[in-house]
Amino acid sequence: MAFCAKCGKKLAWWSARHSVKGLPYCLDCGAQAEKEASAKAAERVRARQEEQEALAKAEEERRAKEKEEAEREARERWKVVQEAYEKARQQEREAREKAEQEAREKAEQEEKARKEHREWRNRELSDLELAVAQDPDDSEAHLRLARFLNPGFGFDALEEEIWLKGQTEEECEEYQELKMKACESYLKAIALGIPNRNDSAEAKLEYSSLLNHDNRMKKHYAREAEKDLRVYLRSHPADSVTLSYLKLAIEGYEENEQRLEERLTAIDARMAEAKMRGQMHAAPASDLGGLGDIESPYPENWKELSESVKHRDGHKCSDCGASGVELHVHHVIPLSKGGTNDLDNLTTLCRQCHGMIHPRMGDRP
């Protein structure tokens, strides 16, 4: 026995009835209950759809808002970037303008300095030329003029001027002209005779450095400089500056590498000894220069010394290259002119060359 869940009507078990959500209904109430249930179900579906639509709309609005916010932030960042870029460009323009201004000022200063240097050079040159004109026989005046004309002395700015012209030294006519004038003044000073041996040697070395076009004369004046230096070293055996010049003089004419190395090593040894004596405040040794005895200019070991020189020079004449002939040992600077018996003052000559060289030197062997 059951009762209708809505109207309470008694329902026989065999009677027709509805069951809605597990509850018994009579036919009339069951149909209405089903209709109401369907309506409620439809209402819930619409409610869910509306809720989903609301959520979708809210999500869309959120995304739109985020997009708008992102675009706004992007616009702000772009604005900052543009401002930084414009600021950087402005700074770059200012820096470029400043650099250009500094370059113009530097160029003006350099031009002013070059102009002042040219004016000073012209004044100095006029004074030196006037001194030479007033006393043509003054060797020291010629030497001062030569050193001023020499690009290594008077014209320190010449290399820069050559660079500005885009030319090399050999292509620069002014440089060649200066070298010719310097050579002429050096030659006049040397020909007139420079009283100070050191100045004379330096002048000959400077002159030989300009004679790159004439190797024979270059060697000749290097040898002449060596003679002056050795005479000076006779009274100043511990002068390291003069010994340094002596090395330059020997390098100027000696072509045999082995002999050059031996001679330079001997001079380095003398310089080291002189330096040590200076530190010890000791007097120069009596046998420092190997100057020899005036009464007996040749040392007791002359024979052994001669054989050593001949062996060093390969038993051939250092002038003509002859071998297998009678060989003599020759003093580059004669003993009568202050030469020494040092190995670097001795060279090997054949009999013929030895007989020809001393008449030219105006001295005995």
Residue, then its C-alpha position, 0 to 999 in steps of 0.5 A: m500500500a502506498f500514498c501519492a507524494k503530492c495529493g496523499k491519495k491511496l495507491a493500490w500496488w496494482s494501480a497505475r502510478h508515476s515514480v519521480k525521484g523515487l517517490p510515488y505519485c498518482l497519474d495526475c500528480g506524477a505528470q505534473a511532478e515530471k513537468e515541474a522536474s523538467a522545468k527545474a532541470a531546464e532552469r538549472v541548465r540555464a543557470r549554469q549557462e548564464e554562470q558560464e557566460a558570466l565567467a567567460k565574460a569576466e575572463e574576457e574582461r580580465r584579459a582585455k584589462e590585462k592586455e590594455e595594462a600591458e599595452r600601456e606599460a609597453r607604451e611607457r617602456w617605449k617612451v622611456v627607451q625613446e627618451a633614453y635614445e634621444k638623450a644618448r643621441q644628444q650626448e653623442r652629438e655633444a661629445r662629437e661637437k666637443a671632440e671636433q672643437e678640441a681637435r680644431e683647437k689642437a690643430e690650431q695649437e699645433e699649427k701655432a707651435r709649428k709656426e713658432h718653431r719655424e720662426w725660431r728655426n729661421r732665427e737660429l739658422s740666420d744667427l748660425e749662418l751669420a756666425v759662419a759668414q763672420d768667421p769662415d775659418d771657425s770650425e766650431a761655428h761650422l759644426r754648430l750649423a751642421r748639427f742644426l741642419n742635421p735632422g737629428f739635431g736642429f729639426d726635431a719636428l721634421e718627421e712630423e712635417i714629412w708625415l703630414k705631407g704623406q711622404t717618406e724621408e727619401e721623397c721629401e725634397e726638403y729633407q734631402e736638401l737639409k742633409m746636403k747642407a748638413c754634410e757640407s757644413y760637417l765637411k767644412a768643420i772637419a777640414l778646418g779641424i775641431p780642437n776637441r778630440n771628442d767633438s771631432a770624433e762625434a762630428k765625424l760619426e754624425y757625418s758618416s751617419l749621413l753618408n748612406h749613399d757612399n759606403r766607402m766614405k762612410k767607413h772612412y770617417a768612421r775610422e777617422a772618428e775611431k782614431d780621435l777617440r783612441v787619442y782621447l782615451r789615452s788620457h781618459p781611459a775610463d771615460s764610458v761615454t767615449l768608449s760608447y762612441l768608440k763602439l759606434a765608430i767600429e760598428g760603422y766600418e767593421e763588416n766581419e761579424q766575428r771580428l766586430e763581436e770580439r772588438l765590441t766585447a773587448i770594449d764592453a769589458r773595459m767599460a765594465e772595469a771602468k764602472m767598477r773602478g768608479q764605484m770603488h773610487a779606485a784610480p785607473a789601472s796602469d795597463l788599462g788601455g794596453l797603450g804600450d811602453i813609449e820607449s818600447p812601443y811593442p809589447e813582449n808578447w807581440k809575436e803571439l799577439s800578431e798570430s792571434v790577430k792573423h788567426r782572427d782575420g782568417h789569415k787574409c788581408s782585411d783590405c784586399g782579401a788576399s791570402g797565402v801571401e806575406l801578412h803584416v799586423h797593422h795598427v789602425i791608429p798608429l802608435s805615434k798618434g796615440g794608438t794602442n796594442d789592443l786587439d780592436n786596434l790591430t788588423t791584418l794587411c798584406r805586404q802590398c796594402h801595408g806598404m801603401i797605407h802608411p804613406r797615405m797616413g803620413d806615418r811609419p808602420 
